[in-house]
């Protein structure tokens, strides 16, 4: 067993040497690598989350813009319909006024024509009566 003590000491010394010279730097490199990998993964996840937030924000803004465009289109359409209805009502009013004026003119012309016919008919009646009387007196 005494002969094994130097081997054990050499083995213990070799263990600490290998641990200090090989495993500690290797463990340090692995820890750094793990930290970099984990940091890159966290950065990627953060970037992905930010991209998703921006996408949701853009989609919301796009939906809002689309709704605003639809609202403006509907407002414009409503204004056009109101303007068209006003024009139709105005045209109808002018047409009714024109029809009323035409009816009044026709009624006035009818009265004038009746008066003219009454005068003409009495003149014609006088002429016919005069002609009939003249024939009777000329025959008699």
C-alpha positions in Angstrom: 0.0 0.0 0.0 2.9 2.3 0.6 4.0 1.9 -2.9 0.6 3.1 -4.1 0.8 6.5 -2.2 3.1 8.2 -4.7 0.8 7.0 -7.5 -2.3 8.3 -5.6 -0.5 11.6 -5.0 0.5 11.8 -8.6 -3.1 10.9 -9.6 -4.6 13.6 -7.3 -2.0 16.1 -8.6 -2.9 15.1 -12.2 -6.6 15.5 -11.4 -6.2 19.0 -10.2 -3.9 19.9 -13.0 -6.3 18.6 -15.7 -9.2 20.2 -13.9 -7.4 23.6 -13.8 -5.9 23.4 -17.3 -8.5 21.6 -19.3 -11.9 21.4 -17.7 -12.2 24.9 -16.2 -11.4 26.6 -19.6 -13.6 24.1 -21.4 -16.4 24.7 -18.9 -15.9 28.5 -19.3 -16.1 28.2 -23.1 -19.2 26.0 -22.8 -20.8 28.5 -20.4 -20.1 31.4 -22.7 -21.4 29.4 -25.7 -24.5 28.5 -23.7 -25.0 32.2 -22.7 -24.5 33.4 -26.3 -26.9 30.7 -27.6 -29.4 31.5 -24.9 -29.0 35.2 -25.5 -29.4 34.8 -29.2 -32.5 32.7 -28.6 -34.0 35.3 -26.3 -33.1 38.0 -28.7 -34.8 36.1 -31.5 -37.9 35.5 -29.3 -38.0 39.2 -28.5 -37.6 40.1 -32.1 -40.3 37.7 -33.1 -42.6 39.1 -30.3 -41.9 42.6 -31.5 -42.6 41.6 -35.1 -45.9 40.0 -34.1 -46.8 43.2 -32.1 -46.0 45.3 -35.1 -47.9 43.0 -37.4 -51.0 43.2 -35.1 -50.6 47.0 -35.0 -50.3 47.3 -38.8 -53.3 45.0 -39.2 -55.3 47.2 -36.7 -54.3 50.4 -38.5 -55.1 48.8 -41.8 -58.5 47.7 -40.5 -59.1 51.2 -39.1 -58.1 52.8 -42.4 -60.4 50.4 -44.3 -63.2 51.2 -42.0 -62.5 55.0 -42.4 -62.5 54.6 -46.2 -65.8 52.6 -46.1 -67.3 55.3 -43.8 -66.2 58.1 -46.2 -67.6 56.2 -49.2 -70.9 55.7 -47.4 -70.9 59.4 -46.4 -70.2 60.4 -50.0 -72.8 58.0 -51.3 -75.4 59.4 -48.8 -74.5 63.0 -49.9 -74.9 62.0 -53.5 -78.3 60.4 -52.8 -79.4 63.5 -50.9 -78.2 65.7 -53.7 -79.9 63.5 -56.3 -83.2 63.5 -54.2 -82.9 67.3 -53.9 -82.4 67.6 -57.7 -85.4 65.3 -58.4 -87.6 67.3 -56.0 -86.4 70.6 -57.5 -87.1 69.2 -61.0 -90.5 68.0 -59.9 -91.3 71.4 -58.4 -90.3 73.2 -61.6 -92.3 70.7 -63.7 -95.4 71.1 -61.5 -95.0 74.9 -61.8 -94.6 74.5 -65.6 -97.7 72.3 -65.7 -99.7 74.7 -63.6 -98.6 77.7 -65.8 -99.5 75.7 -68.9 -102.9 74.8 -67.5 -103.5 78.4 -66.6 -102.4 79.5 -70.0 -104.7 76.9 -71.7 -107.6 77.9 -69.4 -107.0 81.5 -70.4 -106.8 80.6 -74.1 -110.0 78.5 -73.7 -111.8 81.5 -72.1 -110.5 83.8 -74.9 -111.5 81.2 -77.5 -115.0 80.8 -75.9 -115.5 84.5 -75.9 -114.2 84.7 -79.5 -116.5 81.9 -80.5 -119.4 83.5 -78.7 -118.8 86.8 -80.6 -118.1 84.9 -83.8 -121.1 82.7 -83.4 -123.4 85.6 -82.8 -122.0 87.4 -85.9 -122.3 84.3 -88.0 -125.9 83.8 -86.6 -126.7 87.4 -87.6 -125.1 86.8 -91.1 -127.1 83.6 -91.5 -130.3 85.2 -90.3 -129.6 88.2 -92.6 -128.9 85.8 -95.5 -132.1 83.8 -94.8 -134.2 86.9 -94.5 -132.7 88.4 -97.6 -133.6 85.2 -99.6 -137.1 85.3 -98.3 -137.5 88.9 -99.1 -136.0 88.4 -102.5 -138.3 85.5 -103.2 -141.4 87.2 -102.0 
